[in-house]
Each structure stands twice: as C-alpha cells, then as structure tokens.
C-alpha cells in the first residue's frame, strides 16, 4: 500500500490529474496543471518522482514514460479519512459528528441529510 499519509498537497495535485485520466506523460500532466499551478516542468517531474518513491504512482515506458495512480481516489479518501478519525477522534465517528453538532457547524440541511443516511442504514 502506498504511503499516503506522507503525500504533500502539491503531490496530491498530480494525483488529481491522474485520477481524471491516465495513463499520462509528464508533459500531459504539466499541461493539465499549468493554468492553475505556476510550476515548471522540472517541478512536475520532481513531484511525480516523489509519488513514485512513495508507491502512489506507477509508470511504464513506451518511448516516453506514462504515469498512472497506484490507488483510486476513493481508496485515498478512505485512508485519509480513517487516519484523521483515528488521530483526532480516536476512531469514534460519534465523537466527530458530536463535535460538529456542538459547534453549530451543521446546517439544518446537513442534519436532514445525515438523518436520511442513518435511516437508510437502519433498514
């Protein structure tokens, strides 16, 4: 399993590009990012290299290197969410929801949607 706890925000931008469409070359990744990120091609290559070292990106060569994510976006989100939950709330989803309820961070619409989710799980 890739070391996703150590993926930096800048590296995550590379993964987001690859989750949308892969495999891609480094030039294709650079082109996809250049409008929103003022990174040089060498910066993009460095980020790809770091992701490969962490096992988060795989590659193959057909004239040029093509890169693909080694885990899905859904897998990444699950690992990150579980890590956060474990570190901050000792694994308790109840404590996480209670925190948001107690701090008035949930709208009435949020509460309605959560109720629907809970009710559908109980059926």
C-alpha atoms as a printed R data frame, in Angstrom:
    type eleno elety resid chain resno       x      y       z
1   ATOM     1    CA   UNK     A     1   0.000  0.000   0.000
2   ATOM     2    CA   UNK     A     2   1.357  3.455  -0.856
3   ATOM     3    CA   UNK     A     3   2.493  5.727   1.959
4   ATOM     4    CA   UNK     A     4  -0.438  8.120   1.543
5   ATOM     5    CA   UNK     A     5  -0.030  9.773   4.944
6   ATOM     6    CA   UNK     A     6   3.100 11.409   3.553
7   ATOM     7    CA   UNK     A     7   1.584 12.779   0.337
8   ATOM     8    CA   UNK     A     8   2.004 16.554   0.216
9   ATOM     9    CA   UNK     A     9  -0.706 18.863  -1.109
10  ATOM    10    CA   UNK     A    10   1.375 19.589  -4.212
11  ATOM    11    CA   UNK     A    11   1.762 15.860  -4.882
12  ATOM    12    CA   UNK     A    12  -1.974 15.429  -4.438
13  ATOM    13    CA   UNK     A    13  -2.499 17.836  -7.353
14  ATOM    14    CA   UNK     A    14  -0.607 15.395  -9.585
15  ATOM    15    CA   UNK     A    15  -2.770 12.511  -8.378
16  ATOM    16    CA   UNK     A    16  -5.943 14.504  -9.081
17  ATOM    17    CA   UNK     A    17  -4.849 14.925 -12.696
18  ATOM    18    CA   UNK     A    18  -4.122 11.207 -12.976
19  ATOM    19    CA   UNK     A    19  -7.433 10.225 -11.381
20  ATOM    20    CA   UNK     A    20  -9.256 12.184 -14.074
21  ATOM    21    CA   UNK     A    21  -7.395 10.494 -16.929
22  ATOM    22    CA   UNK     A    22  -4.487  8.101 -17.028
23  ATOM    23    CA   UNK     A    23  -2.030  6.952 -18.078
24  ATOM    24    CA   UNK     A    24  -0.454 10.305 -18.878
25  ATOM    25    CA   UNK     A    25   3.006 11.528 -19.739
26  ATOM    26    CA   UNK     A    26   4.770 14.140 -17.612
27  ATOM    27    CA   UNK     A    27   4.119 16.699 -20.384
28  ATOM    28    CA   UNK     A    28   0.403 15.905 -20.300
29  ATOM    29    CA   UNK     A    29   0.377 16.269 -16.526
30  ATOM    30    CA   UNK     A    30   2.241 19.571 -16.810
31  ATOM    31    CA   UNK     A    31  -0.229 20.822 -19.445
32  ATOM    32    CA   UNK     A    32  -3.198 19.863 -17.258
33  ATOM    33    CA   UNK     A    33  -1.760 21.795 -14.305
34  ATOM    34    CA   UNK     A    34  -0.186 24.859 -15.923
35  ATOM    35    CA   UNK     A    35  -3.317 27.046 -15.878
36  ATOM    36    CA   UNK     A    36  -3.781 26.730 -12.113
37  ATOM    37    CA   UNK     A    37  -0.267 25.970 -10.895
38  ATOM    38    CA   UNK     A    38   2.747 28.082 -11.891
39  ATOM    39    CA   UNK     A    39   5.062 25.090 -11.701
40  ATOM    40    CA   UNK     A    40   7.941 24.403 -14.058
41  ATOM    41    CA   UNK     A    41   8.226 21.097 -15.887
42  ATOM    42    CA   UNK     A    42  11.087 20.124 -13.577
43  ATOM    43    CA   UNK     A    43   8.870 20.729 -10.540
44  ATOM    44    CA   UNK     A    44   6.197 18.461 -12.015
45  ATOM    45    CA   UNK     A    45   8.840 15.788 -12.701
46  ATOM    46    CA   UNK     A    46  10.093 16.073  -9.111
47  ATOM    47    CA   UNK     A    47   6.566 15.667  -7.733
48  ATOM    48    CA   UNK     A    48   5.959 12.639  -9.973
49  ATOM    49    CA   UNK     A    49   9.247 11.133  -8.816
50  ATOM    50    CA   UNK     A    50   8.311 11.613  -5.154
51  ATOM    51    CA   UNK     A    51   4.938  9.968  -5.737
52  ATOM    52    CA   UNK     A    52   6.657  7.039  -7.445
53  ATOM    53    CA   UNK     A    53   9.052  6.653  -4.483
54  ATOM    54    CA   UNK     A    54   6.042  6.580  -2.150
55  ATOM    55    CA   UNK     A    55   4.334  3.950  -4.274
56  ATOM    56    CA   UNK     A    56   1.438  6.252  -5.148
57  ATOM    57    CA   UNK     A    57   2.219  6.366  -8.886
58  ATOM    58    CA   UNK     A    58   3.252  3.595 -11.241
59  ATOM    59    CA   UNK     A    59   4.831  4.022 -14.646
60  ATOM    60    CA   UNK     A    60   5.697  2.237 -17.855
61  ATOM    61    CA   UNK     A    61   7.774  3.275 -20.833
62  ATOM    62    CA   UNK     A    62   6.651  3.303 -24.457
63  ATOM    63    CA   UNK     A    63   9.113  5.737 -25.942
64  ATOM    64    CA   UNK     A    64   8.271  8.086 -23.065
65  ATOM    65    CA   UNK     A    65   7.184  7.383 -19.517
66  ATOM    66    CA   UNK     A    66   3.475  7.092 -18.824
67  ATOM    67    CA   UNK     A    67   2.160  7.504 -15.285
68  ATOM    68    CA   UNK     A    68  -0.916  6.131 -13.532
69  ATOM    69    CA   UNK     A    69  -2.155  6.341  -9.946
70  ATOM    70    CA   UNK     A    70  -1.389  3.254  -7.855
71  ATOM    71    CA   UNK     A    71  -4.583  3.737  -5.840
72  ATOM    72    CA   UNK     A    72  -8.005  5.109  -6.663
73  ATOM    73    CA   UNK     A    73  -9.265  8.447  -5.434
74  ATOM    74    CA   UNK     A    74 -11.849  6.601  -3.335
75  ATOM    75    CA   UNK     A    75  -9.121  4.463  -1.694
76  ATOM    76    CA   UNK     A    76  -7.077  7.585  -0.958
77  ATOM    77    CA   UNK     A    77 -10.044  9.400   0.602
78  ATOM    78    CA   UNK     A    78 -10.897  6.379   2.744
79  ATOM    79    CA   UNK     A    79  -7.321  6.057   4.026
80  ATOM    80    CA   UNK     A    80  -7.075  9.792   4.770
81  ATOM    81    CA   UNK     A    81 -10.485  9.933   6.461
82  ATOM    82    CA   UNK     A    82  -9.698  6.896   8.614
83  ATOM    83    CA   UNK     A    83  -6.316  8.344   9.543
84  ATOM    84    CA   UNK     A    84  -7.887 11.678  10.541
85  ATOM    85    CA   UNK     A    85 -10.632  9.965  12.501
86  ATOM    86    CA   UNK     A    86  -8.111  7.790  14.347
87  ATOM    87    CA   UNK     A    87  -5.669 10.629  15.118
88  ATOM    88    CA   UNK     A    88  -8.178 13.273  16.177
89  ATOM    89    CA   UNK     A    89 -11.206 11.374  17.493
90  ATOM    90    CA   UNK     A    90  -9.599  8.056  18.498
91  ATOM    91    CA   UNK     A    91 -11.600  6.307  15.781
92  ATOM    92    CA   UNK     A    92 -15.000  7.498  17.004
93  ATOM    93    CA   UNK     A    93 -17.365  8.663  14.267
94  ATOM    94    CA   UNK     A    94 -19.851  9.549  17.006
95  ATOM    95    CA   UNK     A    95 -17.335 11.964  18.545
96  ATOM    96    CA   UNK     A    96 -16.653 13.521  15.141
97  ATOM    97    CA   UNK     A    97 -20.345 14.175  14.494
98  ATOM    98    CA   UNK     A    98 -20.843 15.360  18.085
99  ATOM    99    CA   UNK     A    99 -18.029 17.873  17.619
100 ATOM   100    CA   UNK     A   100 -19.752 19.392  14.602
101 ATOM   101    CA   UNK     A   101 -23.147 19.363  16.307
102 ATOM   102    CA   UNK     A   102 -21.811 21.039  19.445
103 ATOM   103    CA   UNK     A   103 -20.014 23.742  17.468
104 ATOM   104    CA   UNK     A   104 -23.037 24.596  15.312
105 ATOM   105    CA   UNK     A   105 -21.123 23.655  12.166
106 ATOM   106    CA   UNK     A   106 -24.051 21.651  10.762
107 ATOM   107    CA   UNK     A   107 -26.836 23.358   8.857
108 ATOM   108    CA   UNK     A   108 -30.430 22.185   9.018
109 ATOM   109    CA   UNK     A   109 -29.922 20.735   5.533
110 ATOM   110    CA   UNK     A   110 -26.839 18.832   6.753
111 ATOM   111    CA   UNK     A   111 -28.857 17.410   9.639
112 ATOM   112    CA   UNK     A   112 -31.681 16.299   7.322
113 ATOM   113    CA   UNK     A   113 -29.216 14.542   5.021
114 ATOM   114    CA   UNK     A   114 -27.470 12.841   7.941
115 ATOM   115    CA   UNK     A   115 -30.815 11.631   9.294
116 ATOM   116    CA   UNK     A   116 -31.672 10.154   5.889
117 ATOM   117    CA   UNK     A   117 -28.303  8.390   5.745
118 ATOM   118    CA   UNK     A   118 -28.745  6.938   9.221
119 ATOM   119    CA   UNK     A   119 -32.299  5.822   8.487
120 ATOM   120    CA   UNK     A   120 -31.239  4.107   5.266
121 ATOM   121    CA   UNK     A   121 -28.502  2.211   7.185
122 ATOM   122    CA   UNK     A   122 -31.026  1.060   9.794
123 ATOM   123    CA   UNK     A   123 -33.343 -0.514   7.216
